[in-house]
Amino acid sequence: MHVIICGVGQVGYGIAKKLSAEEHDVTVIDTSPSLIENVCNNLDVRGITGHGAHPAILAAAGAADADMLVAVTYSDEINMIACQVAHSIFNIPTKIARIRAQAYLQPQYQSLFSHDHLPVDMVISPEIEIGQMVLKRVALQDANEVLSFANDNIVALGLQCLESCPVLSTPLRLLTELFPDLETTVVAIYRDEELFIANSNTELKTGDMVYLVTKREKISRVFGLFGHTEQKARRLIIAGGGHIGLYVAKMLEKSPERQKIYIIEPDKDRAEYVSEQLSKATVLQGSALDVAVLQEAKVEKADLIIGLTDQDQVNVLSAVLAKRLGCKANIALVNNTMYQEFNRALGVDVSINPRSITISRILQQMRRGRILAVHEMANAKAEIFEGEVLPASSLLGKSLKDLDLSKNLRIGAIYRDGEVIQPEGNTQIKLGDRVIIFALAQSVKEVEYLFRASLEYLKH
């Protein structure tokens, strides 16, 4: 697939890295020569310095035979115009634009991004998607990762296995016997800097990062089994009153949970604006790295601090500092993957990678076959898919024990007629089933093959 990426900031670079590693034909465009030089020196991509919305630049990038354009510059307007030019002049089949300004995304303006107006096939709104991920983490603080599938009936979690876990050193095949109502599948484990697919003989060890798939209503049971409790944050501090911080605060104010919310915002004008937009939260103007400001926010009584500024260092350090001052738990927004490798050692409970969220949305458009959802997991070492079984699928009509699946894949759950089915050896997959599959990065293409569509199906 030939993909043109306009804008090679952190998100654009991450997309280019992912796609080039999968041997797609990638061309990147940016007005910054230094950014183009950096991406071309480090990745197997072609780079062009110029304006991503200019027809001549897109032509030089090979737009005439491109399959997809991804516009993720810092300007919404440039992203939209790039998609329009890609459609009107070059007829590029798929156009994706990052749109950050919420003014464009109001319900009354939904027709704006139609093919009759601005032909954008997928609009990515990082602030909303990141905000929604933050809210999921607030609800499930102890989870390292939280993803939803099958109309929110199935949840994939990353949970650290604590010493109080009652099934340490127990083969996973015995979980069903010991806990018949658990209805949960452990799909993978990260141990000693290695991610591997779990099997029936795998035994859990203290400190393992366990990736599992379960029913929504079984989350409390799963948390308890792995030594965790579902904590409810009653007092929260949000570091950063930007778009994401304001969105999260607004959603928390609408929550039925009675929560006390403090927002710390360094810019005076922005702090005043945020204060006007909220009805219950207390807005403090100052730095989240200032002990006096944190104390004014009653940090010693706080259940959770969430670092949502646009600076990784501030998010990480404010999270660590708040915890040392008595805050029970923390979440930090972290773009730089280098930080994520040692966040827990520093004292960060949960880190959220905005770039990974955006990349996952784009991957959903790229994956072939009937892929309904796809997300990166385990710092991009794996992906988890929700796919619909079509007539051409090799999954159809076979018992799971008879499937010739790679050892790098594991089926986590099946969703059929509104019911969640825990996969077992004798389980047969039927037409129309929605199957959740966890795959190590090197086996992603095999998952696409499993959910491929026949030409006859596509004609209908």
C-alpha positions in Angstrom: 0.0 0.0 0.0 1.3 3.5 -0.9 0.6 5.9 1.9 1.4 9.7 2.0 1.8 11.2 5.4 1.5 15.0 5.7 3.2 16.2 8.9 6.0 14.3 10.6 5.7 15.5 14.2 5.5 12.9 16.9 2.2 11.4 15.5 3.3 11.5 11.9 6.7 10.0 12.7 5.0 7.2 14.7 2.7 6.4 11.8 5.6 6.3 9.4 7.6 4.1 11.6 4.8 1.6 12.0 3.9 1.4 8.3 7.5 1.3 7.0 8.2 -1.6 9.5 5.3 -3.4 7.8 7.0 -2.8 4.4 4.4 -0.3 3.1 5.5 2.3 0.5 5.6 5.4 2.6 6.2 9.0 1.6 6.3 11.8 4.2 5.8 15.5 3.6 6.7 18.4 6.0 7.7 22.0 5.7 10.6 21.4 8.1 13.8 20.2 6.3 15.2 19.0 9.7 12.2 16.8 10.4 12.3 15.3 6.9 16.0 14.6 7.3 15.5 13.0 10.7 12.7 10.7 9.5 14.5 9.7 6.3 17.7 8.9 8.2 15.9 6.6 10.7 13.2 5.0 8.6 12.8 3.4 5.2 10.6 6.2 3.8 10.8 8.8 1.1 10.8 12.4 2.2 9.7 15.6 0.5 10.1 19.1 2.0 7.1 21.3 1.2 3.5 22.2 2.0 1.3 19.0 2.2 -1.8 20.8 0.7 0.0 22.0 -2.4 -0.9 20.0 -5.5 2.6 20.1 -6.9 4.1 18.7 -3.7 1.5 15.9 -3.5 2.2 15.1 -7.2 5.9 14.8 -6.4 5.0 12.5 -3.5 3.3 10.1 -5.9 -0.3 11.1 -5.1 -1.5 9.9 -8.6 -1.1 6.2 -7.5 -1.4 6.6 -3.7 -3.9 4.4 -1.8 -4.2 6.6 1.3 -3.4 10.1 2.5 -2.9 10.8 6.3 -2.9 14.5 7.1 -1.6 15.1 10.7 0.1 18.5 10.5 -0.4 20.9 13.4 -3.0 22.9 11.3 -6.6 21.5 11.0 -7.1 23.7 8.0 -4.0 22.4 6.1 -5.1 18.8 6.9 -8.6 19.5 5.5 -7.3 21.2 2.4 -4.8 18.4 1.8 -7.7 15.9 1.8 -9.7 18.0 -0.6 -6.8 18.3 -3.0 -6.1 14.5 -2.7 -9.7 13.8 -3.6 -10.4 16.4 -6.3 -7.1 16.2 -8.2 -5.6 12.8 -7.5 -8.7 10.7 -6.5 -6.8 9.1 -3.6 -9.3 6.5 -2.2 -8.8 7.0 1.5 -8.2 10.3 3.2 -7.6 10.7 7.0 -7.4 14.1 8.7 -6.5 15.0 12.3 -8.9 17.7 13.5 -8.2 19.2 16.9 -10.5 22.2 17.1 -13.8 21.1 18.5 -15.7 23.9 16.7 -15.4 21.8 13.5 -16.8 18.7 15.2 -20.1 19.9 16.6 -23.1 17.7 15.7 -24.8 20.4 13.6 -21.7 20.4 11.3 -21.5 16.7 10.7 -22.1 17.0 7.0 -18.9 19.2 6.6 -16.7 16.1 6.1 -18.9 14.4 3.5 -17.7 13.7 0.0 -19.9 16.5 -1.3 -18.1 19.0 0.9 -14.7 18.2 2.5 -14.1 14.5 1.5 -12.5 13.2 4.7 -13.0 9.4 5.2 -11.9 9.4 8.8 -11.6 12.3 11.2 -9.3 11.8 14.1 -9.9 14.0 17.1 -7.0 13.3 19.5 -8.3 15.4 22.4 -11.6 13.5 22.5 -10.1 10.0 22.0 -7.3 10.6 24.5 -9.8 12.1 26.9 -12.0 9.0 26.6 -9.0 6.8 27.3 -8.2 8.9 30.4 -11.7 8.5 31.7 -11.5 4.7 31.3 -8.3 4.7 33.3 -9.8 6.8 36.0 -12.6 4.2 36.3 -10.0 1.4 36.4 -6.9 2.9 38.0 -5.0 -0.3 38.6 -5.1 -1.4 34.9 -2.1 -0.6 32.8 -4.2 -0.8 29.7 -7.9 -0.7 29.1 -9.6 -1.3 25.7 -13.2 -2.0 24.8 -14.7 -4.2 22.1 -18.1 -5.6 20.9 -20.2 -2.6 21.8 -18.3 -2.3 25.2 -19.4 -5.9 26.2 -15.8 -7.1 26.1 -12.8 -5.5 27.7 -9.1 -6.1 27.2 -6.9 -5.3 30.2 -3.2 -5.1 31.1 -2.8 -5.9 34.8 0.3 -6.4 36.9 0.2 -9.7 38.8 0.7 -8.8 42.5 2.0 -11.0 45.3 -1.6 -11.4 46.7 -2.7 -13.1 43.4 -4.1 -16.5 44.5 -3.2 -18.3 41.3 0.6 -17.7 41.2 2.5 -20.8 39.9 -0.8 -22.3 38.7 -1.2 -23.5 35.1 -3.7 -21.3 33.3 -5.7 -24.4 32.2 -6.8 -24.8 35.9 -8.3 -21.3 36.1 -11.6 -22.4 34.7 -11.7 -25.3 37.2 -10.8 -23.1 40.1 -13.0 -20.2 39.1 -15.7 -21.5 36.8 -17.5 -18.1 36.7 -14.4 -16.1 35.8 -15.0 -16.3 32.0 -11.7 -14.7 31.2 -8.8 -15.6 28.9 -5.2 -14.6 29.5 -3.8 -13.9 26.1 -0.2 -12.8 26.7 2.4 -12.0 29.4 5.2 -9.5 29.6 8.0 -10.8 31.8 11.7 -10.0 32.0 11.4 -7.5 29.1 9.8 -10.2 26.9 6.2 -10.4 25.6 4.9 -13.9 24.8 1.6 -15.5 24.1 0.2 -17.5 27.0 -0.9 -21.1 26.7 -2.7 -23.6 28.9 0.6 -24.6 30.7 1.7 -21.0 31.4 2.1 -20.2 35.1 1.9 -16.6 36.4 4.7 -15.0 38.4 4.7 -12.0 40.7 5.4 -8.9 38.7 4.1 -10.3 35.4 2.2 -7.8 33.2 -0.8 -9.9 32.3 -2.9 -9.1 29.2 -6.4 -10.6 29.3 -9.8 -10.5 27.7 -12.9 -10.6 29.8 -16.6 -9.7 30.0 -17.4 -6.2 31.1 -19.3 -7.4 34.1 -16.4 -9.6 35.2 -13.9 -6.8 35.7 -14.3 -6.7 39.5 -13.7 -10.4 39.7 -10.7 -10.2 37.6 -9.2 -7.4 39.6 -9.6 -9.3 42.8 -8.0 -12.5 41.3 -4.8 -10.6 40.3 -4.5 -8.9 43.7 -6.1 -5.5 42.8 -9.1 -3.6 44.0 -11.4 -1.4 41.9 -10.7 2.0 43.4 -13.0 4.9 43.1 -11.3 8.3 42.9 -13.3 10.8 44.9 -10.7 13.6 44.9 -8.8 14.3 41.7 -6.2 16.7 40.6 -5.8 17.4 36.8 -2.5 19.0 35.9 -3.1 21.0 32.7 -6.2 22.8 31.6 -5.7 22.4 27.9 -8.2 20.7 25.5 -7.8 17.3 27.0 -7.8 18.5 30.6 -10.9 20.5 30.1 -12.7 17.6 28.3 -11.9 15.2 31.1 -13.1 17.7 33.7 -16.3 18.3 31.9 -17.0 14.6 31.6 -16.2 14.0 35.3 -18.6 16.8 36.3 -21.3 14.9 34.4 -20.5 11.7 36.2 -23.0 10.4 38.8 -20.0 9.9 41.1 -19.6 12.8 43.5 -16.0 13.9 43.0 -14.0 16.9 44.0 -11.9 18.1 41.1 -9.0 20.5 41.1 -7.4 21.7 37.9 -3.9 23.3 37.8 -3.2 25.5 34.8 -0.1 27.8 34.5 -1.5 30.2 31.9 -3.6 32.9 33.6 -6.0 33.5 30.6 -6.5 29.8 30.0 -7.1 29.2 33.7 -9.8 31.9 33.7 -11.4 30.4 30.5 -11.4 26.9 32.0 -13.0 28.2 35.2 -15.8 29.7 33.2 -16.4 26.4 31.4 -16.8 24.4 34.5 -19.5 24.5 37.2 -18.0 22.4 40.0 -14.2 22.1 39.6 -11.8 24.4 41.4 -9.2 25.9 39.0 -5.8 27.0 40.3 -3.4 29.1 38.3 0.2 27.9 38.7 2.6 25.1 38.1 1.8 21.5 38.9 5.5 21.2 39.9 5.0 23.8 42.6 4.6 22.1 46.0 2.6 25.1 47.3 0.1 24.8 44.5 -0.3 21.1 44.9 -0.9 21.6 48.6 -3.5 24.2 47.8 -5.2 21.5 45.8 -5.2 19.3 48.9 -2.7 16.8 47.3 -2.3 14.9 50.6 -6.0 14.0 50.5 -6.2 13.3 46.7 -7.0 9.9 45.4 -5.5 10.5 41.9 -3.5 13.1 39.9 -3.7 13.1 36.1 -0.8 14.8 34.2 -2.4 16.2 31.0 -0.1 19.0 30.0 1.7 19.1 26.6 5.0 18.4 28.3 6.0 14.8 29.1 8.4 16.0 31.8 5.8 18.0 33.6 3.3 15.1 33.5 5.8 12.6 34.8 7.4 14.8 37.5 4.1 16.2 38.8 2.7 12.7 39.0 5.7 11.5 41.0 5.8 14.6 43.2 2.1 14.4 44.0 2.5 10.8 45.1 5.3 11.7 47.4 3.2 14.4 48.9 0.5 11.9 49.7 -1.6 11.4 46.6 -2.7 7.8 46.4 -2.3 7.2 42.6 -1.3 8.9 39.4 -1.8 8.8 35.6 0.6 10.6 33.2 0.2 11.5 29.5 3.5 10.5 27.9 4.3 10.9 24.2 8.0 9.8 24.4 8.2 6.0 24.4 11.5 6.2 26.2 9.8 7.4 29.3 7.3 4.6 29.2 10.1 2.0 29.7 11.0 3.3 33.2 7.8 5.1 34.3 6.9 2.5 36.9 10.4 2.6 38.3 9.9 6.4 38.8 6.6 5.9 40.5 4.1 6.5 37.7 1.2 4.0 38.0 -0.3 4.4 34.5 1.1 6.1 31.4 -1.1 6.9 28.4 0.5 7.3 24.9 -1.5 9.7 22.8 0.4 8.8 19.7 -0.5 5.1 20.1 -4.2 6.0 20.4 -4.0 8.0 17.1 -2.0 5.3 15.3 -4.5 2.6 16.4 -7.3 4.6 14.7 -5.3 4.8 11.5 -4.4 1.1 11.6 -8.1 0.3 11.7 -8.5 1.9 8.2 -5.4 0.1 6.8 -6.0 -3.4 8.0 -7.5 -5.5 5.2 -10.5 -7.8 5.7 -13.5 -7.2 8.0 -11.5 -5.6 10.8 -13.9 -3.7 13.1 -11.3 -2.4 15.6 -7.6 -2.6 16.2 -5.4 -1.2 18.9 -1.7 -1.3 19.7 -0.8 -2.9 23.1 2.3 -3.5 25.1 4.2 -0.4 23.8 3.4 -1.4 20.2 4.9 -4.9 20.6 1.4 -6.3 19.9 -2.0 -5.5 18.4 -5.4 -6.7 19.5 -8.2 -7.0 16.9 -11.9 -7.3 16.7 -12.9 -8.9 13.4 -16.1 -10.2 11.9 -16.0 -13.7 10.4 -16.9 -13.7 6.7 -17.6 -16.6 4.3 -14.0 -16.7 3.1 -12.5 -16.9 6.5 -10.4 -20.0 7.4 -11.9 -19.6 11.0 -15.4 -20.5 9.8 -16.9 -23.8 10.9 -13.8 -25.2 12.7 -13.2 -26.0 16.3 -10.6 -23.9 17.9 -8.4 -26.9 18.6 -8.4 -27.7 14.9 -7.3 -24.3 13.8 -3.8 -24.0 12.5 -3.0 -20.7 14.2 0.4 -19.2 14.7 1.9 -19.5 18.2 2.0 -15.7 18.1 -1.8 -15.4 18.2 -4.4 -16.1 20.8 -8.2 -15.8 20.6 -9.5 -13.9 23.7 -13.2 -14.0 23.2 -16.1 -14.4 20.7 -19.1 -12.2 20.5 -22.2 -13.9 19.0 -25.9 -12.6 19.0 -25.3 -10.3 22.0 -23.5 -13.0 24.0 -19.8 -13.2 25.0 -18.3 -16.7 24.6 -15.1 -17.7 26.3 -13.1 -19.7 23.8 -12.4 -23.4 24.5 -10.9 -26.2 22.4 -14.3 -27.4 21.2 -15.7 -24.0 20.5 -16.8 -23.6 16.8 -16.7 -20.2 15.1 -19.7 -19.3 13.1 -20.5 -16.8 10.3 -20.9 -13.3 11.6 -19.1 -14.0 14.9 -17.0 -11.1 16.1 -13.7 -12.5 17.3 -11.1 -10.8 19.6 -7.6 -11.8 18.7 -4.3 -10.8 20.4 -1.3 -10.9 18.0 2.4 -10.2 18.4 3.5 -7.5 16.0 5.2 -10.0 13.6 2.0 -11.9 13.0 -0.4 -9.0 12.2 -0.7 -10.0 8.6 -2.0 -13.4 9.6 -4.9 -11.8 11.5 -5.8 -9.8 8.3 -5.8 -13.1 6.4 -8.1 -14.7 8.9 -10.7 -11.9 8.4 -10.3 -11.5 4.7 -13.3 -10.9 2.5 -14.0 -12.8 -0.7 -14.6 -10.9 -3.9 -18.1 -12.2 -4.0 -18.8 -10.8 -0.6 -17.4 -7.4 -1.5 -19.6 -7.2 -4.6 -22.6 -7.3 -2.3 
